[in-house]
Amino acid sequence: MSRKKLCCVCGKAMKKDEVALSQKLIDVDTEEFYCLDCLAENIGCTVQDLREKIQEFKEQGCALFL
């Protein structure tokens, strides 16, 4: 049974696309997951930028976002 992943900064429950984005941008084997708000702040972009990247990765067929 899989445990619910939590943001390593704010403790918010993660959505599957947020987990996949952390894996894509940090490391596929990472144990540190970031919600969109905390990831955007951490890497210096907007949440909208991250949503656009998620859509791009989905359109490219990235297996993390299936």
Backbone torsions as a table, in degrees:
resi	resn	phi	psi	omega
1	MET	NA	129.9	-175.7
2	SER	-85.0	139.7	177.7
3	ARG	-81.4	148.5	175.4
4	LYS	-70.2	130.4	179.0
5	LYS	-83.6	143.9	-179.2
6	LEU	-121.2	147.8	175.4
7	CYS	-61.5	133.0	-177.5
8	CYS	-74.3	-10.8	179.7
9	VAL	-98.9	-55.5	-172.6
10	CYS	-105.7	-11.3	177.9
11	GLY	82.8	5.1	179.4
12	LYS	-67.1	142.4	175.8
13	ALA	-64.4	136.1	-174.7
14	MET	-90.6	146.2	170.7
15	LYS	-92.1	159.4	-173.9
16	LYS	-62.0	-35.5	178.3
17	ASP	-68.6	-31.6	177.3
18	GLU	-68.6	-41.2	176.8
19	VAL	-62.4	-46.8	-179.2
20	ALA	-62.0	-40.1	-179.9
21	LEU	-66.5	-40.4	175.4
22	SER	-60.0	-42.9	179.3
23	GLN	-65.0	-40.4	-178.1
24	LYS	-68.5	-43.3	-173.9
25	LEU	-88.3	-25.4	-177.5
26	ILE	-102.1	-67.0	-179.7
27	ASP	-174.1	137.6	-178.5
28	VAL	-59.4	-27.5	-179.5
29	ASP	-98.6	13.4	-176.9
30	THR	-62.1	149.5	172.8
31	GLU	-109.5	0.1	178.5
32	GLU	-107.0	111.2	-178.4
33	PHE	-111.3	144.5	-177.1
34	TYR	-122.7	134.1	170.7
35	CYS	-68.0	166.5	-177.3
36	LEU	-60.0	-39.9	-179.7
37	ASP	-62.0	-48.2	-177.7
38	CYS	-71.2	-36.9	178.4
39	LEU	-65.9	-43.9	178.8
40	ALA	-59.4	-44.4	178.6
41	GLU	-64.7	-40.8	-177.3
42	ASN	-65.5	-39.0	-176.5
43	ILE	-103.4	0.2	173.5
44	GLY	77.3	45.3	175.4
45	CYS	-138.7	-173.1	179.0
46	THR	-100.5	161.1	175.4
47	VAL	-61.2	-37.5	178.5
48	GLN	-62.3	-39.5	175.9
49	ASP	-57.2	-44.1	-179.0
50	LEU	-67.1	-39.5	177.6
51	ARG	-62.2	-38.9	177.6
52	GLU	-65.5	-40.1	177.6
53	LYS	-64.0	-41.2	177.2
54	ILE	-57.5	-46.0	-179.9
55	GLN	-62.6	-41.9	177.6
56	GLU	-60.5	-46.3	-179.6
57	PHE	-62.7	-38.8	177.2
58	LYS	-63.3	-44.4	-179.9
59	GLU	-65.3	-29.7	178.1
60	GLN	-78.3	-11.0	179.0
61	GLY	85.0	20.9	179.7
62	CYS	-57.8	125.1	-176.0
63	ALA	-62.4	-23.7	179.5
64	LEU	-66.4	-23.7	-174.0
65	PHE	-105.7	16.0	178.7
66	LEU	-80.1	NA	NA
